[in-house]
């Protein structure tokens, strides 16, 4: 697994795996403690979304490692840490079933993705989901100015509040 730091969000980075192909298909290591020693997985999630669905921006006090195993998504990390040198900056990447990429979302950063196709997303996190610890930021917050294509939202995400100064 190779990692490349995000140009826009401090402590976020993109990962690139290595697939091993043969006549049966391929094998890919999605995570290894040796490559991310500080990331201690406590929960693994699977999210299935139809094309044009947007999920997020959800802010959690734990890190996430996100990959797309079917379809394609535009995945975003937004820095919501007020004490960070990249506060309110974002970075995004297309993750899909073909490109062997993943994104690491640091604790306290917002995470969201737009399904560009019907998609299956798998992500590991180093904390257990607790709705009392999560917050949500409106996907269209002008302070972030994320360029999203057409989206389908849940009521929760559509009614999320904007960043407070």
N, C-alpha and C positions, 0 to 999 in steps of 0.2 A: 504494500500500500504506500503510495506516494502522497504527500500533503503539500499544499500551496496555500500560503496565507492570503486572506481576503485583503484587497487593496483598500476597502472602504470601512470595514468593521473590525476593530481591535479584538484579537483573540479568536476570531472566526476563521475557518479555513475550509478549503475544498480538498477532498480526497479522491484519489484515483486508484482503483483496484487493478488486479491482474487476473484475467480469466485464463483458464486452462481448458482449451478445446480438444475434443476428440470426436470420434464417430457417434458418440451418444449425445453430445451437446457440450456443455461446459460446466466447470466448477469455479466459483469465485468466493474468496474469503471476504465477507462483508465487514468484519471487525476482528481485530486482534489486540489484546492488551499490550503486546510488545510495541505496537505502533502508536498507541494512545494510552500510555501508562497512567495518566491522571484521570481517565474516564472509566468509572466503575459502574458497569451496567446493572441496573436494578429492575428495569421494566423494558419489555419489547412490545411494540404496537404495530398494528397493520391497519391502514386506512384505505378504503376503496371509494373512489370518486368518479362520477361521470364527467365527461368533457365539459369544460367551462365552469366547473365548481371551484370556488375559492374557499380555502380553509385558513383562518387566521385573521389578524396577527395575534397570536397567543404568546403571552410572556410568562415564563415559569422560572423558578429559582434553581433550576437544574439544567444541565447541558443535554443536548440531543445530537444524535448522529443519524442523518436521514438519507435514504436512497429510494429510488423508484425501480421496482422490479418488473413492472408491466406498464406499458403506455409511456406518457411523457408529462412532465410538470415543469412549471417555472417556479423555482423555490427561492424564497427570500429570507434573509436574516436582517433584522433591523435593530440597531443599537438603542436600547431603551434605558441604559444605565447612565443616570444623570452625572455621575462622576467620571465617565469615560471620555477619553480624548476624541472619540468618534460618535458621541451622543447624537442621535437622530440621523445618522448616516445609515445607508442600507447597501446591501450587495445581493445579487441574484445570480442564479445559474439554472440552466436547463438540465434536469436529470431525466434520464430515460432508460429503458431496458437495454439499450445498445451501448451507451457511452461509459459504463463502468465507474461513474462518478457518484460521490456522496458529498454532503455538506455537514460541517460541525457547527452547531449553534451553541454559543457560550451561555452560561447561566445569566439570567436577567435580560437576555435579548429577545426580541419578538421573532416569531417564526410563522410563516404562512406559505401556502403554495396554491397555484392555479393549475388545475388539471387541463393540459392542452389536448389530451385524449382521455378516453376512459382509462383510469390508472389505478395501480396498486402501489402504495407507498409503505415501506417498512422503516421504522425508526426505533433506535434504542435510546434510552435516557438513563441518566445517573441519579434519578430521583423518582419516587413513586407519585403518580398523579394524585393531586389533591385540589379540588376546585377552589378551596378557600385560599390557596397560595398562588393561584393563577390570576392574571389580569388579561384584559383584551384591549387592543387598540384598533380603532376604526381603520379598515384597509385603505380608505381614501383620505386619510389625514393629510392636509396640505403641508404640515411641517415635515413629513417624510417624503411626500411627492413621489411615491412609487408609481411607476407606469404599468398599470394592469390592463390587459385586454378585457373584453367582455367577460362578465362573471355571473355565477349563480350563487347566492349567499344563503346561509341560515339566518333566521331572524336575530339570533344572538350576535352574529358577526356583523350584520347590517346595522344594528343599533348600538354597536360599540362606541365608546366615547373617544374623543380626540385627546392628543397629548396635552397635558396641563403644563404650562410654563412655570 
